[in-house]
Amino acid sequence: ETGVTQSPTHLIKTRGQQVTLRCSSQSGHNTVSWYQQALGQGPQFIFQYYREEENGRGNFPPRFSGLQFPNYSSELNVNALELDDSALYLCASSPYPTRQQETQYFGPGTRLLVL
Amino acid sequence: AQRVTQPEKLLSVFKGAPVELKCNYSYSGSPELFWYVQYSRQRLQLLLRHISRESIKGFTADLNKGETSFHLKKPFAQEEDSAMYYCALTGNTGNQFYFGTGTSLTVIP
């Protein structure tokens, strides 16, 4: 069983650009959640996908969007980047939406810097 | 609004001393509470969840619905417990997840 992987590890963009971050979930995990973690803060829930449909969303604007594919990979897309989007972006996978029985497995994160 | 509060950003204790990391929450419903831990250079990982009523690495946490708290406790801290600890909450459907700001625990030898 392989762990959760994310790419790239680091990324530098300029304000106004668009970025795509990628995540590969553990095999058999139908749920992926994305989080934004600013420096010194806890992870902030962006959204969750379950079987390729958005299943829940945090307090993030529509320019944050996602996709989930049948091969357990997923993407986080951010349009019109702002300086405040600079953060560590984490994805986490689990077999089902994170109810009490399910553990989320986190990836190592992608560090995004917006200049 | 759902919120998880960890009042201490930094906590230092001596090896062998008891440790308590505080977590308070607000949630309009029946939440599920978790503690996640991140050791140096490692990924965020689940430490324990209240529904399991388990002790992991000597840590326990009791959900107190009256005080809306889920404090993490260990009677005798070890050096390997030094890490960042996050309290987290999810609701009935599990499709939203809320983390606190974290407490950095340092166990002094």
Interface residues (C-beta under 8 A of the other chain):
Chain A: S33 Y35 G40 Q41 G42 P43 Q44 F45 Q48 Y50 N55 G56 R57 G58 L90 A92 Y96 P97 T98 R99 Q100 Q101 E102 T103 Q104 Y105 F106 G107 P108
Chain B: V4 Q6 K9 E32 R43 L44 Q45 L46 R49 I51 Y86 A88 T90 N92 T93 G94 N95 Q96 F97 Y98 F99 G100 T101 G102
